[in-house]
Amino acid sequence: MSIIEPKYLTFDDLLKKKLFVIPTYQRAYSWGTKQRLELFKDIERIPNWKDSDRRHFMATIVLLNKPHEKEKVGSDEYIKYEVVDG
């Protein structure tokens, strides 16, 4: 049985040592160039914020942890996470 563990993560912690996989049951990716550029511009601005308590809200991302499924990329090993929603 899976246990749901809500976590509040920084963007850096969200990406650290994780490999995200889009399962075949997910709908097709729908963002265009405009949406991607806006997201990346927002992320690039974060280090320049004057208020250290300010956070960029990225909404909820639901991941299925696959701890027994790991993949090596170069000399690093990443745990696979299926993107269920987000």
N, C-alpha and C positions, 0 to 999 in steps of 0.2 A: 504494500500500500504506500502511495506517495504522501508525503507530508508537505503541506504548503507552509513556506517560511518567508513571510514578507520581510524585505530588507530595504533600507534607505541607503543607497550607494552614491558615491561621487561618480562622475563620468569615468575617471581614471580607474577606480575600483571595479566598475562595471566591465571594463574591457580587459583588465589584468588577467593573463593566463587562461583566457577563454577563447574557444573557437565556436562561433555561432553557425548553426546549420538550419536551413529552412526546410522543414519536412515537406514531402510531396503532397500532403493533404492541405497545405496552406494555399490561399488564393495567390494569384500572380502579383508581383510587385507593381505598385501603381504610381509611385512618385516620379515626377519629371525632373528635368535639370533645375528648374526654378526652385522647387522645394528642397532639393539637395543642397543647392548653393546657399539658401537661406539658413539651413541647419548648420552647415559648416562655418558660415560667417558668425553665427551666434556662438558656436563653440570656440572659435578663434578669439572672440572678445572676452571670454571669461577671465583669463589671467590679467587683463587690464582693469578689471573692476576695482574701484577704490575701497568698497565695503567688503571686508573679508568674510562677512556672514551672508553675503548675497549668494543665492543659488540659482542655477538654470533648471527649471522644471522640465523634464523630458517625458512626463506622463508615465503611465504604468507599462512595464515590459514584463510579460509572463514567459518564463523560461523553464524548460524541463531539463534538469541536471542529469547528465549521462556520465556519472563518475567513473564507470568502468570502460568508457569509450574515450580513449585519448589519441591524440595525433601529434606526431613530431613534425615540427617545421624548423629546419636547420638543426640547431642543437637544443632548441626549446621544446617543451612538451606542453600541450594544451588540453584541457578537459572540454569535451563537447557539450554544448547546450543547444537544445532544439528551441527555436523561437515559436512559442505557441500563440502569442498575441503581443502586439506592440508596434 
